[in-house]
Structure formats: structure tokens, C-alpha cells
């Protein structure tokens, strides 16, 4: 199969989604720092880990 060329608008949209995932992971970690309940803190940290996986997926996609 040949290489698919992605237009600039699509790349810009993908970069927006990448930044959104980065921001979400940061936010979840900041919220976890403020939570004293260990069960809730764990949930926020798990959410941050999920967002990190999304970040990796977007970066891999953008690498082409």
C-alpha cells in the first residue's frame, strides 16, 4: 500500500486533540494532588494514565 497524504487542516485538528489529551492528563494529576480520599485520588490518577495512552496514540498517528 502507498503512503496516504494528510492535509494541513486534518493535522491541525489532530494536534488540537493531542493538546486536549495532554491538558486532561495534567488536570487529572493536579486534581489528584488536592484529593485526600485515597480511593478518589486513585481514580483521578487512573484517568490521567488513560489520557497518557491517548497522547501516545495521537503522537504515533502524527508521526505517520
C-alpha positions in Angstrom: 0.0 0.0 0.0 1.1 3.6 -0.7 1.5 6.4 1.7 -1.6 8.5 2.5 -1.1 12.2 2.4 -2.9 14.1 5.2 -3.9 17.7 4.6 -2.9 20.5 6.9 -6.4 21.0 8.3 -6.5 17.4 9.4 -3.1 17.6 11.0 -4.1 20.8 12.8 -7.2 19.1 14.1 -5.2 16.1 15.3 -2.7 18.4 17.1 -5.6 20.1 18.8 -6.8 16.7 20.1 -3.3 15.8 21.2 -3.1 19.0 23.2 -6.5 18.3 24.7 -5.3 14.9 25.9 -2.1 16.4 27.4 -4.2 19.1 29.2 -6.6 16.5 30.6 -3.8 14.3 31.9 -2.3 17.4 33.6 -5.7 18.4 35.1 -6.4 14.9 36.5 -3.0 14.8 38.2 -3.5 18.3 39.7 -6.9 17.2 41.0 -5.4 14.1 42.4 -3.0 16.2 44.4 -5.9 18.1 46.0 -7.9 15.0 47.0 -7.4 13.5 50.4 -9.6 10.5 49.8 -7.3 7.8 48.5 -10.0 6.0 46.5 -10.9 9.1 44.6 -7.2 10.1 44.2 -6.6 6.7 42.6 -9.5 7.3 40.2 -8.0 10.6 39.0 -4.6 9.1 38.6 -6.1 6.2 36.5 -7.9 8.8 34.4 -4.5 10.6 33.9 -3.0 7.3 32.8 -5.7 6.7 30.2 -5.1 10.2 28.9 -1.4 9.4 28.6 -2.3 6.5 26.4 -4.4 8.8 24.2 -1.4 11.1 24.0 0.8 8.3 22.8 -1.8 7.3 20.2 -2.1 10.8 18.8 1.7 11.2 18.7 2.0 7.9 16.9 -0.6 9.0 14.4 1.1 12.3 13.8 4.4 10.5 13.2 2.7 8.8 10.3 
